[in-house]
Amino acid sequence: MWIFKNDFMPGGTLAVPKANEILAPIHREVDRFDLIAATQDWHHAEHGSFASQHPDAQVFDAGELNGLPQIFWPDHCVQ
């Protein structure tokens, strides 16, 4: 069984356009491979990259976090 992060699907907080269109082809082909790699995007609610954690930031603003350049994201994939 495959689980996809709803936040990246259409209607999600960080939606990828047409992301749902890749699900059926992936399900059809996955058994052909010996190795499957997966990623995990999972954040605590107060994650520093979220715009909501910076009083003057808007989603997708550029800023700084711990001295490094940072894009401020919408809250997504919260634990």
C-alpha positions, 0 to 999 in steps of 0.5 A, spaced: 500 500 500 502 506 498 500 512 502 501 519 499 502 526 503 495 529 502 498 536 503 502 535 496 495 533 492 490 538 489 487 541 495 493 540 499 496 546 503 502 545 498 499 542 492 503 540 486 498 541 480 495 534 477 499 530 482 494 525 483 495 523 476 501 520 477 498 515 482 495 510 478 501 509 473 506 508 479 501 503 482 501 499 476 509 499 475 511 499 482 512 491 482 517 491 477 522 494 481 527 491 486 528 497 490 523 502 492 526 509 495 521 513 499 521 520 502 518 523 508 516 530 509 514 530 517 514 537 521 512 539 528 507 544 528 512 550 530 517 548 524 521 554 523 520 554 515 513 555 516 511 562 515 506 562 520 512 562 525 514 569 523 510 574 525 511 579 519 512 573 513 507 571 508 507 564 505 513 564 500 517 570 502 524 569 502 528 570 509 533 567 514 533 561 518 539 560 523 543 564 519 541 561 512 537 563 506 530 560 507 523 560 503 517 560 508 512 555 507 505 554 508 504 549 514 504 542 511 505 535 513 505 536 520 506 531 525 
